[in-house]
Amino acid sequence: MILRVLAVGDVCSESGLSYLARALRGVKRREGVDFVVVNGENVSGVGLTPVQARALLDAGADVVTLGNHTWSKLQITRFLDDNPYILRPANYPARLPGRGYGVFPGPMGLRIGVMNLLGRVEMDPNVDNPFTTADRILEEMEADVVLVDFHAEATSEKLALGWHLDGRVSAVWGTHTHVPTADCKVLPKGTGHVTDLGMTGPVQSILGVKPEISVNKFLGGLPRRYESADGPCKMDCVLFTIDTETRACTQVRRLDQTEQEATP
């Protein structure tokens, strides 16, 4: 059986969420997508509310992953415990709310495992090692296919995790930097990999933020609160084609969309 998994880059702002709701279902129909994972930790700029989480699921996401801004909207904490389809990084301390991985129903009774991890290089060192956390989870997880969202800053760390898990999971993708990378590939033992998906949000922006606000920061101006940029949006996403008999990825392909290209 061939499984088509769509991974969607960090949704930035309400405008990014609105565009996702307009574009995602069209892409799913056109490409025959079976399962969708969306990173949603920036819908509020930083963080995600329960209302926004439900909207991501209503838009067509099967699972929503988070990252270093998981706790920026504290009203999400109880929702993380109550809703198994929202994952926060698994290498946060176990006493914190929510879960870092799950096994979800796929087509033909397929068990699809999804794991969310947080990087440590130039990020938050106060988390467990994502490499050994992944090793531990794989020993516990009973799934036919395993997918990994690695929310990390350093490209080297994201590449290294892909090679570390090569042959043990079907796909590893990076999130967090909001800039899509052009290195879609299948690693030697069959794991699909891309260093960063990119983002879903305003095209004319700096990582989703009004350009003048980011430029002001680099010019040494007074601190200003980040504001979402205006104008047309894009949806950066990657399609992983997986042979469920071998659990190997056979193709990794970008399906990035812009507002003008959205399918009705």
Backbone bond lengths (Angstrom), bond angles and torsions (degrees), N, CA, C in turn:
res aa  C-N    CA-C-N  psi(-1)  N-CA   C-N-CA  omega(-1)  CA-C   N-CA-C  phi
1 M - - - 1.463 - - 1.528 109.85 -
2 I 1.327 116.38 140.64 1.462 121.99 176.74 1.526 108.89 -100.24
3 L 1.319 115.91 127.29 1.462 123.03 178.17 1.522 108.26 -110.96
4 R 1.328 116.12 129.66 1.466 121.17 178.75 1.523 108.76 -110.55
5 V 1.328 114.66 115.64 1.467 121.86 -177.08 1.522 108.99 -111.22
6 L 1.325 116.29 127.88 1.457 121.56 176.47 1.522 109.04 -105.26
7 A 1.335 116.46 125.20 1.467 122.27 176.11 1.523 108.08 -109.44
8 V 1.333 116.88 125.52 1.467 122.50 -173.74 1.523 109.84 -111.42
9 G 1.350 115.50 130.27 1.458 121.64 -177.13 1.512 113.63 -67.77
10 D 1.330 115.87 161.01 1.454 125.94 -173.78 1.535 112.65 -39.87
11 V 1.320 115.95 120.64 1.468 120.84 178.26 1.520 108.43 -81.14
12 C 1.334 115.78 119.86 1.465 121.96 -175.39 1.522 110.00 -109.41
13 S 1.297 116.66 116.19 1.456 124.67 172.67 1.520 112.94 76.84
14 E 1.312 114.76 168.75 1.463 121.54 177.75 1.528 111.08 -64.69
15 S 1.332 117.04 -32.07 1.469 118.36 178.63 1.524 110.51 -67.79
16 G 1.335 117.68 -37.04 1.459 120.77 174.71 1.514 111.55 -64.00
17 L 1.330 116.59 -40.56 1.465 121.41 177.35 1.526 110.58 -63.17
18 S 1.319 116.53 -42.36 1.462 120.88 179.73 1.531 110.51 -63.07
19 Y 1.321 116.59 -41.68 1.464 119.11 179.48 1.527 111.10 -67.89
20 L 1.324 116.92 -39.50 1.459 120.37 176.57 1.528 109.92 -56.13
21 A 1.332 116.22 -44.38 1.467 120.78 -178.68 1.528 111.44 -63.33
22 R 1.325 117.36 -30.03 1.467 120.78 179.85 1.524 112.42 -84.21
23 A 1.318 118.17 -31.70 1.468 121.18 -169.84 1.514 114.84 -99.80
24 L 1.335 117.48 -32.44 1.464 120.06 -166.88 1.529 112.70 -63.65
25 R 1.310 117.97 -47.04 1.468 119.43 -174.88 1.535 111.55 -63.92
26 G 1.322 117.04 -33.23 1.458 119.95 177.06 1.517 111.81 -65.26
27 V 1.321 116.88 -41.55 1.465 121.00 177.64 1.525 110.06 -64.86
28 K 1.333 116.83 -41.41 1.462 120.36 179.41 1.524 111.05 -60.53
29 R 1.321 116.95 -43.17 1.471 119.71 179.90 1.523 111.06 -66.78
30 R 1.300 116.05 -46.82 1.468 120.23 -174.36 1.523 112.45 -65.57
31 E 1.328 117.23 -37.55 1.464 121.74 -174.60 1.525 112.92 -99.82
32 G 1.326 117.94 -0.14 1.454 120.25 -179.80 1.521 112.83 64.49
33 V 1.324 116.63 40.34 1.461 122.03 -176.82 1.531 110.15 -70.85
34 D 1.330 115.86 134.95 1.467 121.51 -178.77 1.519 113.42 -99.21
35 F 1.343 117.38 -25.63 1.468 120.31 -172.27 1.529 107.88 -154.72
36 V 1.343 115.94 137.75 1.470 121.19 -175.53 1.524 110.24 -128.06
37 V 1.333 115.59 130.74 1.460 122.25 173.16 1.531 107.76 -118.14
38 V 1.331 116.56 127.03 1.464 122.34 -177.44 1.525 108.94 -121.70
39 N 1.333 116.65 131.01 1.465 119.45 172.50 1.529 108.20 -85.54
40 G 1.342 116.85 123.70 1.461 120.26 -171.65 1.509 115.28 -121.27
41 E 1.327 118.65 19.96 1.457 118.37 -169.90 1.526 114.94 -75.85
42 N 1.334 118.25 -6.60 1.462 120.16 -177.26 1.530 113.26 -115.50
43 V 1.315 118.34 15.83 1.460 119.41 -178.02 1.528 110.77 -61.51
44 S 1.327 117.11 -34.30 1.475 120.52 177.50 1.528 111.90 -90.11
45 G 1.300 118.13 18.32 1.461 121.67 -170.09 1.508 107.63 89.22
46 V 1.312 115.31 -65.45 1.467 122.19 166.95 1.518 106.71 -131.41
47 G 1.315 116.54 119.92 1.451 120.76 178.84 1.510 113.56 99.58
48 L 1.331 114.46 176.87 1.456 123.22 -175.20 1.524 108.44 -144.43
49 T 1.325 116.97 135.54 1.460 121.37 176.27 1.529 109.51 -98.06
50 P 1.344 117.91 162.28 1.466 119.62 176.55 1.521 113.35 -57.67
51 V 1.330 117.84 -39.04 1.464 120.91 179.46 1.529 109.96 -62.11
52 Q 1.330 116.27 -43.12 1.465 120.10 179.38 1.524 111.31 -68.59
53 A 1.319 117.29 -36.35 1.464 120.68 177.84 1.524 110.43 -61.57
54 R 1.331 116.59 -44.87 1.470 119.83 178.30 1.524 110.65 -62.67
55 A 1.338 116.54 -36.88 1.465 120.13 -179.89 1.528 111.23 -65.97
56 L 1.333 117.74 -36.24 1.468 120.66 176.49 1.528 110.87 -63.30
57 L 1.324 116.51 -41.96 1.460 120.46 178.16 1.529 110.78 -67.49
58 D 1.327 116.38 -40.35 1.466 120.41 177.95 1.529 111.44 -64.49
59 A 1.341 116.54 -29.82 1.463 120.74 -179.30 1.526 112.58 -72.76
60 G 1.336 116.88 -14.43 1.455 119.54 178.38 1.499 115.71 126.54
61 A 1.334 118.60 0.96 1.463 120.84 176.13 1.526 109.65 -72.72
62 D 1.328 116.79 136.63 1.462 120.58 172.67 1.523 110.61 -86.84
63 V 1.330 116.19 -33.88 1.463 122.07 177.70 1.526 108.13 -141.39
64 V 1.338 116.47 141.34 1.464 122.81 176.33 1.520 108.50 -113.62
65 T 1.329 116.53 129.35 1.466 121.94 177.27 1.527 110.01 -108.40
66 L 1.331 114.93 160.49 1.464 120.67 -177.82 1.534 110.00 -124.91
67 G 1.342 116.61 -156.45 1.464 119.97 -176.21 1.506 111.59 -171.16
68 N 1.332 116.54 -141.16 1.460 120.92 -173.35 1.527 113.37 -72.03
69 H 1.348 117.62 -14.10 1.470 120.80 176.82 1.533 112.05 -100.11
70 T 1.311 116.77 18.80 1.467 120.53 -178.03 1.518 112.26 -51.71
71 W 1.336 117.14 -42.04 1.456 120.57 -171.88 1.528 113.15 -97.09
72 S 1.337 117.60 12.13 1.470 119.91 -178.27 1.528 112.15 -71.24
73 K 1.328 117.60 -25.26 1.467 122.23 173.24 1.520 107.00 -118.03
74 L 1.319 116.22 97.23 1.463 119.82 -170.36 1.527 113.20 -66.70
75 Q 1.342 117.13 -16.07 1.473 118.31 177.97 1.533 111.72 -67.06
76 I 1.338 117.46 -11.09 1.459 119.99 178.86 1.526 111.86 -78.46
77 T 1.332 118.26 -15.04 1.466 120.18 -169.52 1.530 112.50 -60.13
78 R 1.335 118.27 -48.48 1.465 119.85 179.84 1.524 110.46 -66.77
79 F 1.331 117.18 -35.89 1.457 121.36 179.41 1.525 110.98 -62.16
80 L 1.341 116.89 -35.95 1.461 120.77 178.43 1.524 111.31 -62.78
81 D 1.320 116.60 -34.88 1.467 119.95 177.14 1.525 111.88 -73.87
82 D 1.339 115.89 -34.38 1.457 119.98 -172.92 1.527 113.97 -85.44
83 N 1.341 117.19 -28.43 1.463 120.29 -173.45 1.530 110.69 -113.90
84 P 1.330 118.23 110.76 1.467 120.66 -176.49 1.521 113.90 -72.57
85 Y 1.337 117.70 -9.18 1.459 120.61 -177.41 1.530 112.78 -89.68
86 I 1.331 117.27 2.27 1.462 122.77 174.07 1.523 107.54 -113.20
87 L 1.324 117.33 119.69 1.464 121.54 -178.08 1.520 110.61 -111.25
88 R 1.331 115.69 141.02 1.472 120.50 169.80 1.537 106.33 -111.90
89 P 1.342 118.18 163.41 1.467 118.57 -176.05 1.532 113.17 -52.71
90 A 1.314 115.33 133.39 1.463 121.59 -176.19 1.518 112.72 -70.95
91 N 1.328 117.87 -20.19 1.469 119.18 -178.00 1.524 113.18 -93.51
92 Y 1.352 117.62 11.15 1.459 119.68 163.18 1.535 108.27 -68.95
93 P 1.335 117.91 157.69 1.472 119.29 178.13 1.522 111.95 -54.18
94 A 1.310 116.72 140.70 1.468 122.23 -174.63 1.519 112.81 -62.37
95 R 1.341 118.26 -23.77 1.469 120.20 -176.76 1.531 111.92 -75.25
96 L 1.348 117.90 -11.98 1.456 120.46 -179.87 1.524 110.74 -76.31
97 P 1.342 117.36 155.97 1.472 119.89 -177.95 1.528 112.33 -62.45
98 G 1.313 115.15 158.04 1.447 121.38 172.38 1.510 114.15 88.64
99 R 1.317 114.83 -171.33 1.466 122.64 -177.19 1.526 108.52 -139.04
100 G 1.323 115.56 153.21 1.461 120.27 -176.61 1.506 114.48 -103.72
101 Y 1.312 116.72 -4.78 1.461 119.55 177.28 1.519 109.09 -156.87
102 G 1.309 115.14 163.72 1.454 120.24 178.17 1.513 109.97 -161.81
103 V 1.309 115.66 166.73 1.459 122.86 175.60 1.525 107.34 -119.11
104 F 1.325 116.23 125.31 1.458 121.99 -169.81 1.531 110.47 -123.07
105 P 1.335 117.09 149.59 1.466 120.05 -178.87 1.519 111.84 -71.99
106 G 1.315 115.85 134.88 1.450 122.11 176.01 1.511 110.46 -119.06
107 P 1.325 117.96 -171.88 1.472 120.54 -179.82 1.522 111.72 -64.55
108 M 1.331 115.30 148.33 1.466 122.17 176.65 1.528 112.61 57.50
109 G 1.349 116.66 32.81 1.455 120.69 178.56 1.506 115.18 74.58
110 L 1.327 117.79 11.37 1.468 122.18 -179.75 1.534 110.18 -64.44
111 R 1.319 115.91 138.03 1.469 121.59 176.00 1.526 108.47 -98.98
112 I 1.346 115.58 114.45 1.468 121.31 -176.31 1.525 109.08 -106.58
113 G 1.309 116.39 115.27 1.449 121.49 177.04 1.519 110.88 -90.71
114 V 1.326 116.43 135.72 1.462 122.20 177.12 1.523 108.28 -126.68
115 M 1.328 115.52 131.66 1.460 122.27 -178.80 1.524 108.94 -124.12
116 N 1.337 117.46 136.34 1.460 123.76 178.68 1.525 107.96 -116.73
117 L 1.342 116.65 125.50 1.460 121.21 -178.19 1.518 110.00 -130.06
118 L 1.334 116.35 154.39 1.461 123.23 179.28 1.519 109.79 -116.32
119 G 1.340 115.97 132.42 1.458 120.69 178.32 1.524 112.20 -73.40
120 R 1.328 115.38 165.33 1.469 120.35 179.69 1.522 112.80 -115.83
121 V 1.322 119.22 -23.22 1.463 121.48 -178.48 1.528 109.48 -70.63
122 E 1.336 116.55 118.49 1.460 123.58 -178.81 1.530 112.32 56.99
123 M 1.318 116.36 26.26 1.466 120.91 178.96 1.519 109.35 -124.51
124 D 1.316 117.26 -115.47 1.453 122.44 -178.43 1.524 108.72 -119.87
125 P 1.340 118.09 102.40 1.461 119.19 -178.22 1.529 113.35 -70.08
126 N 1.347 117.12 -10.32 1.463 120.66 -176.54 1.530 111.08 -86.41
127 V 1.325 115.33 44.14 1.460 121.84 173.34 1.527 107.60 -134.01
128 D 1.307 115.72 161.97 1.455 119.09 178.51 1.528 110.69 -68.19
129 N 1.307 115.66 161.98 1.455 121.67 178.23 1.535 109.87 -61.14
130 P 1.346 118.36 121.01 1.461 119.08 -177.40 1.531 113.04 -66.59
131 F 1.317 117.23 -27.37 1.465 120.65 -178.77 1.531 110.31 -70.44
132 T 1.319 116.43 -48.63 1.460 118.91 -179.74 1.529 111.53 -73.76
133 T 1.338 116.81 -28.85 1.465 119.65 174.23 1.529 110.16 -63.03
134 A 1.328 116.64 -44.08 1.465 120.19 177.55 1.526 110.82 -61.03
135 D 1.331 116.94 -41.91 1.468 120.38 178.59 1.530 110.59 -58.57
136 R 1.333 115.76 -45.21 1.465 119.93 -178.18 1.526 111.29 -64.68
137 I 1.335 116.70 -44.23 1.459 120.09 -178.21 1.523 110.95 -63.97
138 L 1.314 117.24 -39.10 1.460 119.93 -179.46 1.521 111.77 -64.44
139 E 1.322 117.00 -28.08 1.471 119.64 175.93 1.528 111.62 -70.75
140 E 1.345 116.55 -27.67 1.462 121.68 -176.59 1.524 113.34 -93.91
141 M 1.331 116.32 -31.00 1.457 120.89 -169.69 1.526 111.70 -76.98
142 E 1.327 115.63 130.41 1.461 121.14 175.46 1.527 107.94 -108.39
143 A 1.337 115.82 96.34 1.457 121.58 -175.90 1.520 109.55 -144.09
144 D 1.327 114.98 155.36 1.462 120.33 177.84 1.525 111.69 -84.03
145 V 1.327 115.67 -31.88 1.465 122.99 179.90 1.519 106.93 -137.62
146 V 1.338 117.32 139.03 1.465 120.75 178.96 1.529 109.61 -123.12
147 L 1.335 115.87 132.47 1.461 124.11 179.39 1.521 108.72 -119.79
148 V 1.337 117.15 143.60 1.465 121.15 -176.43 1.525 110.27 -129.96
149 D 1.344 116.39 123.93 1.467 122.85 168.99 1.517 107.14 -100.26
150 F 1.346 116.39 113.73 1.469 121.85 -179.12 1.517 108.18 -106.41
151 H 1.322 116.18 105.77 1.464 122.85 -176.22 1.530 107.89 -89.02
152 A 1.325 116.47 99.08 1.465 119.82 -170.78 1.521 110.89 -147.88
153 E 1.327 115.00 157.61 1.461 122.41 -178.48 1.521 112.51 -86.55
154 A 1.314 116.61 -49.49 1.472 120.92 -170.99 1.526 111.45 -81.00
155 T 1.323 115.80 129.04 1.461 119.63 177.10 1.525 110.79 -62.63
156 S 1.322 117.09 -35.13 1.470 119.73 -179.72 1.524 110.94 -63.02
157 E 1.333 117.06 -40.54 1.461 120.08 -179.95 1.533 110.58 -66.97
158 K 1.344 116.18 -39.35 1.458 119.57 -179.73 1.528 111.46 -68.75
159 L 1.317 116.39 -37.99 1.463 119.71 175.58 1.527 110.83 -66.76
160 A 1.327 115.90 -42.20 1.461 119.96 -177.33 1.522 111.63 -62.84
161 L 1.337 117.79 -38.91 1.459 118.86 179.29 1.531 110.63 -66.32
162 G 1.325 116.40 -38.05 1.454 119.08 176.73 1.519 111.65 -58.55
163 W 1.322 117.38 -46.58 1.463 120.68 178.92 1.524 111.22 -67.80
164 H 1.326 116.94 -36.03 1.467 120.11 178.96 1.525 111.51 -62.70
165 L 1.338 116.54 -35.92 1.464 121.14 -176.44 1.524 112.55 -97.72
166 D 1.320 117.88 1.37 1.455 121.01 -176.90 1.531 111.20 -55.60
167 G 1.314 115.40 126.78 1.455 121.18 -179.60 1.516 114.52 87.84
168 R 1.332 116.97 -10.64 1.469 120.41 -179.69 1.524 112.49 -108.00
169 V 1.327 116.63 -19.63 1.464 121.43 173.88 1.527 107.34 -131.81
170 S 1.318 116.58 164.79 1.466 120.14 -176.94 1.519 113.43 -87.90
171 A 1.338 117.60 -28.84 1.461 119.94 -178.45 1.523 110.66 -154.82
172 V 1.332 115.18 142.13 1.465 123.18 173.19 1.525 106.87 -133.00
173 W 1.335 115.99 126.79 1.459 118.53 175.12 1.527 109.53 -131.60
174 G 1.328 115.09 152.84 1.455 121.12 178.14 1.511 111.61 -98.41
175 T 1.336 114.99 146.98 1.460 122.14 171.91 1.529 107.66 -131.51
176 H 1.336 116.44 176.99 1.461 125.01 172.22 1.521 114.49 109.35
177 T 1.343 119.93 -42.78 1.468 118.47 -172.42 1.524 112.93 -81.75
178 H 1.344 117.90 -13.05 1.463 123.49 175.94 1.528 113.74 68.59
179 V 1.325 118.33 6.86 1.460 122.17 178.88 1.528 108.69 -116.47
180 P 1.330 119.08 117.77 1.466 120.55 -176.99 1.523 111.86 -67.72
181 T 1.315 116.19 136.96 1.452 120.57 177.49 1.529 110.12 -100.92
182 A 1.331 115.48 156.45 1.467 121.72 -173.02 1.521 111.85 -105.22
183 D 1.339 116.35 33.62 1.473 119.28 -173.52 1.525 112.80 -116.90
184 C 1.333 117.34 37.52 1.464 119.91 176.47 1.532 109.29 -59.09
185 K 1.332 115.86 130.85 1.465 118.65 -176.74 1.521 109.86 -161.06
186 V 1.332 114.85 164.37 1.456 122.55 169.12 1.517 106.81 -109.84
187 L 1.332 116.78 122.01 1.460 122.16 -179.08 1.527 110.38 -71.38
188 P 1.334 118.43 163.38 1.476 121.72 -170.76 1.524 115.70 -54.03
189 K 1.339 118.66 -31.69 1.460 120.31 -177.51 1.527 113.22 -98.96
190 G 1.355 116.44 8.76 1.453 119.26 170.48 1.511 117.55 105.71
191 T 1.327 118.94 9.71 1.469 121.17 177.71 1.525 109.97 -92.08
192 G 1.336 116.60 126.07 1.454 120.83 174.47 1.519 110.21 -74.79
193 H 1.339 116.97 141.61 1.460 119.83 -175.32 1.525 111.47 -147.16
194 V 1.330 115.61 141.02 1.452 122.57 165.96 1.519 106.69 -142.80
195 T 1.338 116.93 138.04 1.465 120.63 -172.88 1.519 112.09 -67.01
196 D 1.329 118.71 -41.85 1.470 119.50 175.87 1.518 110.69 -151.12
197 L 1.335 115.23 133.30 1.467 121.22 -179.44 1.519 112.08 -68.54
198 G 1.339 117.37 -34.75 1.462 121.62 -171.91 1.516 110.36 106.36
199 M 1.335 117.09 -142.02 1.458 119.56 -176.40 1.519 110.82 -146.57
200 T 1.325 115.14 166.48 1.457 122.99 173.49 1.517 106.98 -120.40
201 G 1.324 116.28 110.81 1.459 119.85 -175.91 1.516 111.09 167.62
202 P 1.338 117.96 -163.36 1.465 122.17 -172.80 1.531 113.28 -60.21
203 V 1.322 115.68 132.35 1.468 120.88 -179.82 1.521 110.98 -69.23
204 Q 1.328 116.73 -48.64 1.467 120.75 -177.22 1.525 109.40 -85.80
205 S 1.326 114.71 77.05 1.465 120.05 -175.88 1.515 109.64 -154.79
206 I 1.319 115.70 173.28 1.459 121.98 168.42 1.522 106.06 -112.41
207 L 1.315 115.66 101.42 1.467 123.00 -177.80 1.519 112.30 58.26
208 G 1.339 117.19 30.76 1.450 122.60 179.57 1.511 114.33 96.37
209 V 1.333 117.42 -10.20 1.470 123.08 -175.87 1.527 110.30 -98.64
210 K 1.345 116.60 149.82 1.460 120.19 175.33 1.522 109.81 -52.84
211 P 1.351 118.72 127.07 1.465 120.92 -174.70 1.516 114.07 -54.98
212 E 1.336 117.26 -39.71 1.465 119.21 -176.01 1.526 112.10 -64.19
213 I 1.325 117.21 -29.03 1.461 120.31 179.36 1.522 110.61 -71.17
214 S 1.321 117.01 -43.68 1.466 119.82 178.08 1.515 111.47 -67.91
215 V 1.334 117.13 -41.77 1.468 120.27 179.47 1.521 110.03 -62.04
216 N 1.325 116.89 -40.48 1.468 121.12 178.21 1.524 111.50 -56.39
217 K 1.311 116.61 -39.83 1.469 120.76 179.65 1.519 111.12 -63.17
218 F 1.334 117.02 -43.01 1.462 120.05 -177.82 1.528 112.17 -74.51
219 L 1.337 116.74 -19.69 1.459 120.52 175.39 1.527 112.42 -84.90
220 G 1.337 116.55 -2.89 1.459 120.38 179.08 1.506 113.78 84.51
221 G 1.336 118.16 21.80 1.454 121.57 179.60 1.517 112.58 -74.86
222 L 1.322 115.55 176.30 1.451 120.30 178.59 1.534 109.79 -63.86
223 P 1.319 117.41 143.51 1.477 119.72 179.20 1.527 110.94 -59.30
224 R 1.323 115.39 138.47 1.460 121.70 177.56 1.523 109.00 -131.30
225 R 1.300 116.32 145.56 1.455 120.08 177.98 1.521 109.59 -67.37
226 Y 1.319 116.14 135.28 1.459 120.20 179.35 1.530 110.40 -64.19
227 E 1.315 116.13 138.42 1.459 122.47 176.42 1.519 108.59 -127.95
228 S 1.324 116.08 141.45 1.454 121.01 178.35 1.519 110.56 -65.21
229 A 1.321 116.16 140.73 1.457 120.99 178.23 1.530 110.36 -72.92
230 D 1.330 115.17 162.57 1.457 121.62 179.03 1.534 109.69 -98.34
231 G 1.316 115.57 176.68 1.457 120.61 171.43 1.515 114.30 95.08
232 P 1.333 116.33 -174.43 1.466 122.24 -176.54 1.530 111.72 -58.98
233 C 1.321 114.71 153.17 1.461 120.37 -178.53 1.526 111.05 -114.16
234 K 1.316 115.12 168.17 1.459 122.62 175.00 1.525 108.53 -131.14
235 M 1.324 115.65 164.10 1.459 121.95 173.79 1.522 107.63 -131.33
236 D 1.325 116.66 106.05 1.460 121.36 176.59 1.522 108.44 -84.58
237 C 1.325 116.54 125.82 1.459 119.78 -176.88 1.526 110.06 -153.67
238 V 1.322 114.91 157.41 1.467 121.50 -177.84 1.523 108.83 -132.02
239 L 1.328 115.51 136.78 1.460 122.20 178.93 1.529 109.59 -102.05
240 F 1.333 115.28 124.73 1.463 122.22 176.70 1.534 107.93 -107.11
241 T 1.318 116.72 122.75 1.458 122.02 176.48 1.524 108.35 -100.33
242 I 1.338 116.71 122.17 1.465 121.93 -170.78 1.524 110.12 -123.96
243 D 1.329 115.84 133.07 1.461 122.41 172.69 1.527 107.00 -87.13
244 T 1.316 117.13 110.10 1.468 119.36 -173.85 1.529 112.69 -72.18
245 E 1.327 117.91 -17.75 1.469 119.57 177.46 1.527 110.65 -69.35
246 T 1.316 116.03 -41.10 1.471 120.89 -178.78 1.530 112.31 -99.97
247 R 1.342 116.41 -12.40 1.473 124.08 -174.42 1.527 111.99 65.83
248 A 1.313 117.33 12.51 1.463 121.46 -178.32 1.523 110.45 -93.97
249 C 1.314 115.36 145.96 1.459 121.47 174.12 1.531 108.12 -82.30
250 T 1.319 116.70 135.68 1.458 120.40 -179.17 1.520 112.97 -106.95
251 Q 1.333 117.07 -18.59 1.464 120.31 179.89 1.521 109.91 -157.51
252 V 1.334 115.72 143.39 1.460 122.48 174.34 1.532 106.62 -129.36
253 R 1.332 116.02 122.32 1.465 119.05 -171.18 1.527 111.15 -141.30
254 R 1.313 116.61 133.62 1.466 120.86 176.35 1.525 110.57 -74.39
255 L 1.358 114.69 140.38 1.461 121.39 176.46 1.531 110.31 -128.78
256 D 1.329 116.83 35.39 1.467 120.56 -175.74 1.528 111.25 -54.76
257 Q 1.341 115.19 138.66 1.459 122.75 -179.03 1.521 109.58 -121.10
258 T 1.334 116.00 151.98 1.457 120.25 167.33 1.533 107.74 -119.73
259 E 1.308 116.01 165.35 1.467 119.44 -174.92 1.521 112.42 -56.96
260 Q 1.330 116.98 -36.00 1.443 120.24 -179.65 1.528 112.15 -68.95
261 E 1.355 117.29 -21.82 1.456 120.97 -175.61 1.524 112.37 -99.25
262 A 1.307 118.25 0.53 1.473 120.74 -173.75 1.523 110.51 -60.52
263 T 1.333 114.21 140.80 1.456 120.59 176.35 1.524 109.66 -84.70
264 P 1.323 119.36 131.68 1.476 120.36 -178.24 1.513 111.50 -58.11
